[in-house]
């Protein structure tokens, strides 16, 4: 089978921990691009890319690139996605699709005009056997009418770049983390008729690594254990004045009275104690302690049982495989621009509501 050729723009943490290693296994990694040329060079050497650059236009103009993966700060997503479409490149766009309505419409128009395949993250609900099983339980009436859905995602905050904490760069937990709960809710229940949100800044100042420290970690010794590298033992020292939300709660309301409550934060400093997913229905409940494990607990009046699901695959692997399949078989991606539009409109409303 023909191998698809990939170019990757943005070679920071997400690229080197997730996308680049898998692309190098299943496809042709042609070029890696980063505004910091040394990062692009190190990433290209680490994952055996043919070349590297610091100018995205060299990726868009490359005749040997079929797909562009955009893994840059949030406020740059729209411009790069539009350029990819204009250049006739299919693309994977990391979440969020955009941070304002104008940019969102611009991406949609460009994809339609230039007829490229666009896969909009997060694709996690489509990739997750946990989410597929919950959907099956709902469709089969196992828990009756859904009444309350709660999802929680949190950690202590990224330390590899300051833009996560800058509102002007599209940072904050609504676009970075709440997006996953919104995507799950849309996958299970469809679009809500009302969105409410409350968000705050708990820590007004954070510290991140020096740029050169981050660059230095793009090296074989940091990835030899075959697991994500999250700068263990490194002490961030560069102060950042926080202007984007680090703590948020979103509530999606549905016509039937269902409430979906999404907790997202950078203030889970020790470990997460709340279950990843709780779903309460008129005939039973579903509890998922950790959505990255292979177990669902189904609780009903007459029984309580554990349901084992299939092998869990990282969603970025699924996305890469899916865009390859769509190109080779001329299919439309499941996490399409319409999927991204629905998620992004909710995120924009929630973020603006909280400002």
N, C-alpha and C positions, 0 to 999 in steps of 0.2 A: 504494500500500500504506500502511496506517495506520502512523504513527510511534509508537513506544513511548515513554512518559514515564519519565525517570530522575531519581532523587535520589541524591546522593553524600554519604556521611558520611566525613569525613576529607579535608582538602584540603592535604596536605603534598606531599612529593616524588613519591611514587608516583602520587597523583591527578593532579597537574599535568603530570608527564612522560608519563603513559601513558593513563589512563582518560578523563580529562576532554576532552582534545583529540579523541579518537575518538568519544566519545559525542556531542559537539557537532556532529560531521559526519553521523552516521547516525541520530540519534534526537533527541528533545526533552529538552534538559537543563533540568529544571524548577527544581531547588533544590540548592545546595551548602551543606553544614553542616560547621562545625569549632568546636571548643571555644574557639579563638582567633578571635573574630568578624572581625577584620581580615583573616585568611587566607581565611575564607569569602567575604568581600566582594571581595577581590582576585581570587580564583579565579573567582567568578561573573562579574565584569567581564571577565576575561581570556578566558573561554570562553562568554560570552553566555548564562549561566543567567538564568532569569526572576527568581530571588530567592535570598537567602542567609539563614543563621541560625546560631545557636550551640547550639541545643537539638535533639537528635535526634528528640524527640517531635513536633516540627513537621514533620519529614519523614515519620514514621510515620502521622501523622494527616492528611496532605495527600491530598485526594481526587483530585488530578491527578498522582499518582505511582504508576506501575505497578511499577517495579523500584527497589530500593535497592542501591547498591553500597557495601560496607563496607570501608573502607581505613584503619582505625585501628590503634593498637598492639595487639599480639597478645592481651594480657590482657583486652581489651574486646570481642573478637570474639563470644564466646558470648552475652553479654547483649544485644548489638545484633541478632544473628541471631535470637534468640528473640523479641525485640520486633517485628522485621520480620514474622516468621511470625504472631505474635498479631494484628498489624495487617492481615493479609491481603496483605502485600506479597511479591512474588517478590524474590529477592535473589541477588547475587553476593557471595561471601565470600572475601576474600583469604586466602592461607595464613598461618598454619596455621588449621585449622578450630577447634581448641581447644588448650589446654595442660594439661588434666587430664580424666580420664575422666568425672567428674560433668558438666562443661560439655558434653563431647562428646555424652553421652546426652541432655542437655537440648535441644540443637539438633535432634537426630534426632527426638525426641518431638514437638517443636513443629512441625517440617515435616510430619510425618505427621498430626498432629492438625488442623492448619489448612490442609492440602492446598495448599501453595504450591510453586512451582518454585524449587529452590535449586541454584545452580551453585557448586561448591566448588573453589577454586583449590588447586594449580596445574593448569590445563587444558593445559599445554604439550605433554604427550605426544600428545594428541588433535589439536593444532594443527600439530605439527611433521612435515613431510615426511621429515625425517631419521629420526625415530622410526618412522614408518610403513614406511619402506623397510627399516630394521633388522628390524622385526617380520616383514615379507614374506620377508626372507632366512632368518630363523629357521623360519618356517612351511614354506618350500619346501625346507628341509634343506640350504641352500647351505653352511652352516658345520658341519654335523653337530650333535652334542650340545653345547650351551653348557656351558662349564666355569668360566670366570672372566669377570666383568663388572666394570669399574672406571669410575667417573665422578668428575670433579674439578670443583669450582666454588669460586672464591675471589677475594677482593679485599681491599683494605686496611681495610675497615670503613666504615660510614656515618658521616658527619660532621654530619648535619642534625638529629639528635635523640639524646638520651641513653638512651632506653628500649631500644634495641637491645643495650645492654650491661648491662641490669638484669634479674636473674633474677626479681625480684618482678613485673616487667611483661611476663614471657614472652619476654624477649630471648634473644639467643644464636644461634649459627650452626646449631644443630640444627633449630630451628623456622624460621629465616629462610632458610637456604641448603641444608642437607642434604635438606630437603623435596623439592627438585627431583630429586635422585638417587633418593630413595625412590619418587617418583611414576613416574619412568622405569622403575625395576625392576619395579614392580607392573604397569605397562602391558605390558612385554615378557614377564615370567615369572610373574606372579601373586603370591600371598601366600607368603612364606617360612615355614618352621616354627620358625626360631630367629633372634633378633636379638642382636647383640653391639655394644657401643659403647665407645669410649674418647674422652674429651674433656678439654680443659685450658684454663686461662686463661694466655695468654702475656704479654699486657700488662695489668698491674694498674691502670693508669690511662690513659685516653684523653682527647682533647679534642674538643669539638663546637662548632658555631657558636652564637652567642647567639641566643636565640629571635627577637629582632627582626631579626637578619640573615637568618634563614631566611624570615621573613615578607616582608621587603623584596624578595626575589628573585621573588616571585609577581607579575611585571610583564612587559609585552610585550617590553621590551628584552632580557630573559633568555631568551626563547623564540623570538625572531625567526628564528633559524637553522634552526628545524624539527628540532632534535635534542634528546635528553634533556639537561637542565641539571643538572650535578653540581658546581656551585659552584666552577668553575675559578678559580684565583687568590685565593680567599677562604681566610683562615687561621683555623681553629678555635682558640678561646682559652679555652673553658669546660671546666675539668677534670672528669672523670667517674671515679669509682671503679668499676671493672669487677667485676661479680658473676656475670655470665653467660659461658658458654663462648665463646671466640673461635677455637677450634681443635678439630676433631672428625673422627673416623673411625668410620663405621658399617659393620658387616658383616652381610649378610642371607644365611642359609644355607637352601638348598632340599633337598628330599628326594633329588634325583638327584645331590647333591654340588656343585651350582653354588654359587659364592660371588659375591655382589655387594658390592663394596667401594666405599664412598661417602666421598670426601674433601671436607670443607667447612670453610672458614676465613675469618677476617678478617685473615690474616697473609700474604697474597700482596701484598707491598708494591711490587714492581717490575712484573712481568708474569707471566702464566701460561705455563709452559713444558710442563707435562704435557698430553697430549691430553685433550679434553673427555670422550671415550668410548673405551674399549678393550674389545672383546669377543672372547674366545678360545674357539674351538670345536674339536671333534675333527677337523674337515675344513677349517677355515679360520678366519680372523680378520677382524674388522671394526674399523677405526680411524677415528675422527672427530677431526680435529685441533681443529676449532672447530665446535660444534654450531649456531652461528649463521651458518655458511656453507653453501653448497649442494653439499657434496661428501662422499662416503663412500669410503674405501679398502677394497676387499675383497682379502684376501690368501689365496691357496690354493696348494697345492704346485705345481700346473701353471700358475698364472697369478696376475697381480696387476693389478687394474684399478681405475680411478676411476669411481664412479657419481655422476652428477649427479642431483639431486632437484629437485622443483618449487619454486616461489617460497616463500620463508620469510616467514611472517606473524607479527608479535608475538602472543603467546598471548592478551594482554588484548583485542586486536581480535577474535580468534576467539571469546573468551568473550562479548563484547558481542553479536556477531552471532548466536551460538548461543542465548543467552537470549532474544533477540528472536524468533528462529525458533521456539523452544519455546513462547513465549507465543502467537504468531500461529497456530501450527499445533497447539497443545495437545499438545506432545511432552514427554517427560521428558529433562532434561539428561543428557548423557553423563558429565560429571564431577559425579555425583550425591552425595547425602549418604552413600551406601554407599561410593562412591569415596573421599570425604573421611574416612570412618570408618577404612578400611583404612590409609590413609596416617598418620592421626593416632595411631592405636594404636601404630604402629611408632615414631613420633617420641616419644611419651610414654614408651614403654619404654626407648628409647635415652637420652633425657634423664635419666630417673630412674636408669638403670644407671650413668651417668657421674657422678652427684652424690656 
